[in-house]
Amino acid sequence: MIFRQLFDNVSSTYTYLVAARRGGEALIIDPVLEKVSRYLQLLRELDVQLVKAVDTHLHADHVTGLGALRDRTHCVTVMGEQSKVDVVSMRLSDGDRLQIEGVCLEVIYTPGHTDDSYSFVMPDRVFTGDTLLIRGTGRTDFQNGDARAQYESLFGRLLRLPEEMLVYPAHDYKGDTVSTIGEEKAFNPRLQVRSIDEYVALMNALHLPKPEMMDVAVPANMRIGLRQEELVHHGWALSVQQAMDLLGQRDTTMIDLRERHEREKHGSIPGAVHAPYRELRESLLPGGVLYELAATMNQRLVFYCAFGERSAMAVQAAQGAKLASACHIHGGMDAWKKAGGPVQIVTGLLPDFSPCFQPFNSHLRVIT
């Protein structure tokens, strides 16, 4: 496995790069905006392709690199479903899996520092964000922080992991780089409490100064979404109602860009075919399935994803490939369901996108 721990000395933030092999897919956790050029250089040097950029929570001490990495690499941006960030490409919930080629991280909801804090677990290590730090824990006095919730996240979730598991936090202010669950249980002073009330009293007595960057970082990090309205002005976006009117038309193909677990969890638009976003660019080249579907078979491609972020990037790529009829559903599956659009529930294990683009109707049932 390729693993790199990177450090921003201004905000004392650790950023983590993970990939299974050279030439393969990579993900990055908690990137910092000012370090994006360094990340891109490292990606080139390691010969890996960034496909997902993840924030463990809404940061208050630095501006996230999620938006810049999305714009530079067309990666999928990922956060927890509780996050109030305007738009991210993929939202995770407790018990989900965050996957790239050869790498799988278990997703644990660990609120307390903020109400959108998540941790990510691999077989031998856990990325704890600001929930569990090395010899400390994240403050709980802003951004809907809650010391009681953090106690449960710590003692009910993280500290139940194997004691030999490595702990990689989002910050450290003393120069420590890694710990273990066992070390933190034994030596972390904030964990030597006898009750939840004692922990709450300890956290409420900290009286820490507000992060210097908070008034800049939080508003900036709330607005990392693509400006989907720009696609409306170009005529490349459909409202949900316009998309509904196209259902069943022979000259239109709905393209679901989400990953399999998203389809199984949230359902799909009836008759849509599955073309995961990570495989999009190759299929838009001459000879690729989507290119031939549009250029040779005169199909109008209507992309959609969870919230419209991936599909907005897909439309831009399709237009760049001279597929002028391509468009996307503004607001994605989230807007479709809120408007009462019909949904097919995906049941059973389905193959990823078929080169023949056969709709998987035999595996679906319709909910209206």
C-alpha positions in Angstrom: 0.0 0.0 0.0 1.1 3.6 -0.7 0.6 5.8 2.4 1.8 9.3 3.0 1.3 11.6 6.0 1.6 15.3 5.0 1.7 18.3 7.3 0.7 21.9 7.1 2.7 23.8 9.7 0.3 26.9 9.6 -2.8 25.0 10.8 -0.9 21.9 12.2 -3.1 19.8 9.9 -2.2 16.3 8.9 -3.3 15.2 5.4 -3.3 11.5 4.4 -2.8 10.0 0.9 -3.7 6.4 0.4 -3.5 4.1 -2.6 -3.2 0.4 -3.2 -0.5 0.5 -5.9 1.4 2.7 -8.3 -0.7 3.4 -11.4 -3.9 2.9 -9.4 -6.5 5.0 -7.7 -5.8 7.2 -4.6 -7.8 9.1 -2.0 -6.8 12.0 0.2 -8.1 12.8 3.6 -8.3 16.4 5.1 -6.5 18.3 2.3 -5.4 21.9 2.9 -6.0 24.5 0.2 -2.5 26.0 0.3 -0.9 22.6 -0.1 -2.9 21.5 -3.3 0.1 22.0 -5.6 2.2 19.8 -3.4 -0.4 17.1 -3.4 -0.6 17.2 -7.2 3.1 16.9 -7.5 3.2 13.9 -5.2 0.4 12.3 -7.1 2.4 12.6 -10.3 5.6 11.3 -8.5 3.8 8.3 -7.1 1.9 7.7 -10.4 -1.5 7.5 -8.8 -4.8 9.0 -9.9 -6.8 10.9 -7.2 -10.4 9.8 -7.4 -11.7 10.8 -3.9 -11.0 13.7 -1.6 -12.5 13.5 1.9 -12.9 15.8 4.8 -13.5 14.3 8.2 -15.6 17.3 9.2 -16.2 21.0 8.5 -12.8 22.5 9.4 -12.6 25.8 11.3 -8.8 26.3 11.2 -8.0 26.1 7.5 -9.7 26.3 4.1 -10.2 22.8 2.7 -8.5 21.7 -0.5 -11.6 19.7 -1.6 -12.8 22.2 -4.1 -9.4 22.9 -5.7 -8.6 19.2 -6.0 -12.0 18.6 -7.6 -11.4 21.4 -10.1 -7.8 20.2 -10.9 -8.4 16.4 -10.9 -12.2 15.9 -11.4 -12.1 13.8 -8.2 -15.2 13.0 -6.1 -15.6 15.1 -3.0 -16.8 13.2 0.1 -18.2 14.2 3.5 -20.7 12.9 6.0 -24.4 13.3 5.5 -24.7 15.7 8.4 -22.4 18.2 6.9 -24.0 21.6 6.0 -21.5 22.2 3.2 -23.4 23.3 0.2 -22.7 20.5 -2.2 -20.3 17.5 -2.1 -20.3 14.8 -4.6 -20.8 11.9 -2.2 -22.2 11.8 1.3 -21.5 9.0 3.7 -23.3 7.7 6.8 -22.4 5.5 9.7 -21.7 1.9 8.6 -20.9 2.8 4.9 -17.7 1.9 3.2 -15.4 4.4 1.5 -13.8 2.5 -1.4 -11.3 3.0 -4.1 -9.4 0.3 -6.1 -7.8 -2.1 -3.6 -8.7 0.0 -0.5 -11.7 -0.1 1.7 -12.3 2.1 4.8 -15.1 1.5 7.2 -17.1 4.7 8.0 -17.9 5.6 11.6 -20.0 8.6 12.7 -18.1 10.1 15.6 -19.8 13.5 16.5 -18.8 15.7 19.4 -16.1 18.0 18.1 -18.6 19.0 15.4 -22.0 17.4 14.5 -20.6 16.2 11.2 -17.4 14.5 12.4 -16.5 11.1 11.0 -13.7 8.6 11.4 -12.4 6.1 8.8 -11.1 2.7 9.7 -8.7 0.4 7.8 -7.6 -3.0 9.1 -4.6 -1.6 10.9 -5.2 2.1 11.3 -8.0 4.7 12.0 -8.2 8.3 10.8 -9.9 10.0 13.6 -10.2 13.6 12.4 -10.5 15.9 15.4 -12.4 13.4 17.6 -9.4 11.6 19.0 -6.1 13.4 19.0 -2.7 12.2 20.3 -2.9 12.7 24.0 -6.0 14.9 23.6 -9.5 15.2 22.1 -11.1 17.8 19.9 -12.7 20.8 21.5 -16.5 20.7 21.7 -17.4 24.4 22.2 -18.4 25.5 18.7 -20.0 24.2 15.4 -22.7 22.3 17.3 -20.0 20.5 19.3 -21.3 18.3 22.2 -19.1 16.9 24.9 -21.6 14.1 25.7 -21.8 13.1 22.1 -18.0 13.1 21.9 -17.7 10.9 25.0 -20.0 8.3 23.3 -17.9 8.6 20.1 -14.7 7.9 22.1 -15.7 5.4 24.7 -18.5 3.8 22.7 -16.8 3.6 19.3 -13.2 4.5 18.8 -11.8 3.0 22.1 -13.5 -0.3 21.3 -11.2 -0.8 18.3 -8.2 -3.1 18.8 -5.5 -1.6 21.1 -2.8 -2.1 18.5 -4.6 -0.1 15.9 -2.7 2.9 14.7 -4.3 6.3 15.3 -3.8 9.1 12.7 -5.5 12.3 13.7 -6.2 15.4 11.7 -4.1 17.7 13.9 -1.2 17.6 16.2 0.4 20.7 17.9 3.4 18.9 19.6 5.1 17.1 16.8 3.6 13.7 17.4 2.7 11.8 14.2 1.0 8.6 15.2 -0.3 6.8 18.2 -2.3 3.6 19.0 -5.7 3.0 20.6 -3.9 1.3 23.5 -1.6 4.2 24.1 -4.4 6.7 24.1 -6.5 4.6 26.5 -3.5 4.4 28.9 -1.9 7.9 28.5 -4.4 10.4 27.1 -5.2 12.6 30.1 -8.7 13.4 28.8 -9.6 9.7 28.7 -8.8 9.1 32.3 -12.3 10.0 33.5 -14.7 7.8 35.5 -18.0 9.0 33.9 -19.6 11.0 31.1 -20.3 13.8 33.6 -16.7 14.1 34.5 -15.7 14.2 30.8 -18.3 16.9 30.2 -17.1 19.0 33.1 -13.5 18.6 31.9 -14.3 19.8 28.4 -16.5 22.7 29.5 -13.7 24.0 31.7 -11.1 24.3 28.8 -12.1 27.9 27.8 -9.9 27.8 24.6 -9.5 30.8 22.4 -11.5 30.8 19.1 -9.4 29.5 16.1 -7.7 32.4 14.3 -9.0 31.3 10.9 -12.5 30.4 12.0 -14.3 33.4 10.6 -12.6 32.9 7.2 -12.4 29.1 7.0 -15.9 28.1 8.0 -17.7 30.3 5.4 -15.2 29.3 2.7 -15.6 25.6 3.5 -19.4 25.9 3.4 -19.3 26.9 -0.2 -17.1 24.4 -2.1 -19.8 23.2 -4.5 -19.7 23.6 -8.2 -21.9 26.5 -9.4 -24.5 24.4 -11.2 -26.4 27.5 -12.2 -23.7 28.2 -14.8 -24.7 25.0 -16.6 -28.3 26.2 -16.6 -27.2 29.3 -18.5 -25.5 27.2 -21.0 -28.6 25.1 -21.5 -26.8 22.0 -20.2 -29.1 21.4 -17.2 -32.6 20.0 -16.8 -35.0 20.6 -14.0 -36.5 17.5 -12.4 -39.7 18.1 -14.3 -38.0 18.4 -17.6 -36.1 15.2 -16.8 -39.4 13.4 -15.9 -40.8 14.4 -19.2 -38.0 12.6 -21.0 -38.6 9.3 -19.2 -39.2 6.4 -21.6 -38.3 8.5 -24.7 -36.4 6.3 -27.2 -33.8 9.0 -28.1 -32.8 9.6 -24.4 -30.6 7.6 -22.1 -30.4 8.4 -18.4 -26.9 7.8 -17.1 -26.5 7.1 -13.3 -23.0 8.1 -12.3 -23.2 7.0 -8.7 -21.4 4.1 -7.1 -23.1 0.7 -6.5 -23.6 1.3 -2.8 -25.3 4.6 -3.4 -27.7 3.0 -5.9 -28.6 0.2 -3.5 -29.1 2.6 -0.7 -31.1 5.4 -2.4 -32.5 3.7 -5.5 -32.3 4.7 -9.2 -34.3 6.5 -11.9 -36.4 3.9 -13.8 -34.6 2.7 -16.9 -31.4 4.5 -16.1 -28.1 2.7 -16.9 -25.2 2.6 -14.6 -21.9 4.2 -15.7 -19.8 5.0 -12.6 -18.2 8.4 -12.6 -14.7 7.1 -12.2 -15.0 5.3 -15.7 -16.5 8.3 -17.4 -13.7 9.9 -19.3 -12.6 6.8 -21.1 -16.1 6.1 -22.2 -16.4 9.7 -23.7 -13.4 9.2 -26.0 -14.1 8.2 -29.6 -14.9 4.5 -29.6 -16.0 4.7 -26.0 -19.5 3.5 -25.1 -21.0 6.8 -24.2 -19.4 8.6 -27.1 -20.8 6.0 -29.6 -24.2 6.1 -27.9 -24.4 9.8 -28.4 -22.5 10.3 -31.7 -23.5 7.1 -33.6 -26.9 6.2 -32.1 -28.0 9.8 -31.7 -28.9 9.4 -28.0 -29.3 12.4 -25.7 -27.2 11.6 -22.6 -28.8 12.8 -19.4 -26.4 12.4 -16.5 -27.3 12.4 -12.9 -25.6 11.6 -9.6 -26.4 12.2 -5.9 -26.6 16.1 -5.8 -25.5 17.2 -9.3 -21.8 17.7 -8.6 -20.5 14.7 -10.5 -23.0 15.1 -13.3 -22.1 18.7 -13.7 -18.5 17.7 -14.3 -19.7 14.9 -16.6 -21.6 17.4 -18.8 -18.6 19.6 -19.0 -16.5 16.6 -20.1 -19.1 15.5 -22.6 -19.4 19.0 -24.1 -15.6 19.0 -24.4 -15.9 15.8 -26.4 -18.3 17.6 -28.8 -21.4 15.7 -27.5 -23.6 18.8 -27.7 -26.8 17.2 -26.6 -25.5 16.0 -23.3 -27.0 17.5 -20.2 -27.6 16.7 -16.5 -30.3 16.8 -13.9 -29.9 19.9 -11.7 -29.7 18.8 -8.1 -29.3 15.1 -8.9 -31.1 12.2 -7.2 -31.7 14.3 -4.1 -33.8 16.8 -6.1 -35.5 14.0 -8.0 -36.7 12.3 -4.8 -37.8 15.6 -3.1 -39.9 16.3 -6.2 -41.6 13.0 -6.0 -40.0 11.4 -9.0 -40.4 7.6 -9.4 -37.6 5.6 -7.9 -36.5 2.0 -8.7 -35.1 0.1 -5.7 -31.9 -1.7 -6.7 -32.0 -5.2 -5.1 -29.2 -7.8 -5.1 -25.7 -7.5 -6.3 -25.5 -5.9 -9.7 -22.6 -5.8 -12.1 -21.0 -2.4 -12.7 -21.7 -0.6 -15.9 -22.3 -2.9 -18.8 -20.5 -2.1 -22.0 -23.8 -3.0 -23.8 -25.7 -0.6 -21.6 -28.5 -3.1 -20.8 -30.8 -1.5 -18.2 -31.0 -3.7 -15.1 -34.8 -3.7 -15.0 -35.0 -7.4 -13.9 -33.3 -6.4 -10.6 -35.5 -3.4 -9.9 -38.9 -2.6 -8.6 -40.6 0.8 -8.9 -41.7 3.1 -6.0 -43.8 6.0 -7.0 
